[in-house]
Amino acid sequence: MALIPGGLSPKDLGDLLRQARENAKITQAAAAAALDVARTTLVAMEQGQRRPRVDELQKLAILYGLSLNELLRQDSIRVDLRPRFRHTGEQSDKLQAAIELLNRLVQAEVELEDLLGIQRTRLDPPERPLLLGNVGLQAEQDAAELRQWLGLGLAPVHDIVSLLELQLGARVYIRKLDPKISGLYAFDERAGACVLLNADHPRDRRTQTGAHELGHFVSTRHAPDTLHDGTPQSTREERYANTFARCFLTPARAVHVKLQELTAGASKLTRRHIILLAHVFSVSREAMVRRLEELGLVKPGTWDWFVQHGGITDAQAQEVLGDLIPPDDAKVDARRQISMRMGVMASEAWRQALLSEGQIVRLLHIDRVDARTLIDEFEAEGAETDGSRSFSA
């Protein structure tokens, strides 16, 4: 199978091979002889007319005195999101740390995909720039349009992360951040949409943040966003993103239908109704009540009334929902030094001799002990699966 790094055309890869050969002061004839191919074949590789195989790339890397990783890691394929955040206003140390984290995660993932020949599938939604007029109305229309484009109809979005990752091909990371930082969003032509969510926040709050960042992806795609706790809706962009999130997660008609279904025969709205509604739409209890208020389905100030009378607690939700509350696997994964997916890719790259242990340390920003643990875990898993059937070609 040919190893063509994602984002590199055969022509670009050929240019890298030619540059590496020239830097090593090796002739085309000598390189062709090392591969046991005709010189014309090597010329075709360097011109992007013939795709090199993995074993050929490995032989060329050795011949040029490089690791395969060094051969393919060029400035032209690097991703750097940091400069895009310099105009976001507040630049606290904790925000800078979150920006650095997102940048490292994206960079490492892109490079691992390149090494393994993984072509990430992206499906960027139609871009809808902000227009003059009522930005809230535009957000509602755009949210409804995106739902139809994704084939969701009025169905609840139970997992915003899976929707972003699997359906749209966005890069979503859930890691521990400062409590006041809800999420970050950036877009890069090479890497696509990149989102970082706070693992310390409850799942329903992360859902709201993910939908908010999806709103930016749809409307202000190339402008980075940092969502802080209590961020005021001071700009049209923020008002759009907040309204988009509400309308995308809780479409008006779906809320009407489900409210009527759950309250059939009831004389008043109770905590149980709110808990069930919030669970159905995978949003917080407060977000659910605020949406009902916005749609005129309950009196204004209903949420404030609940707060003044003891609120709607997690214990009450547990009593109503019981085993319907799923475990939060994202919090478990966030306790790792790196994500599960990145760990698997790094281990596979090491198994194929595409990365050394030291290169894993530098790429993933972990120490040698963690790198060795990662490799040992992968080797143990490999030993357990020896003899099992491999994937069919």
Helices and strands as residue ranges (DSSP letters): H 10-23, H 28-35, H 39-46, H 54-63, H 68-72, G 75-77, G 82-85, H 93-116, H 135-150, H 160-162, I 163-167, E 171-175, E 181-188, E 192-198, H 203-219, E 225-228, H 236-249, H 252-262, H 271-281, H 285-294, H 302-308, H 314-321, G 322-324, H 329-334, H 340-351, H 357-364, H 368-385
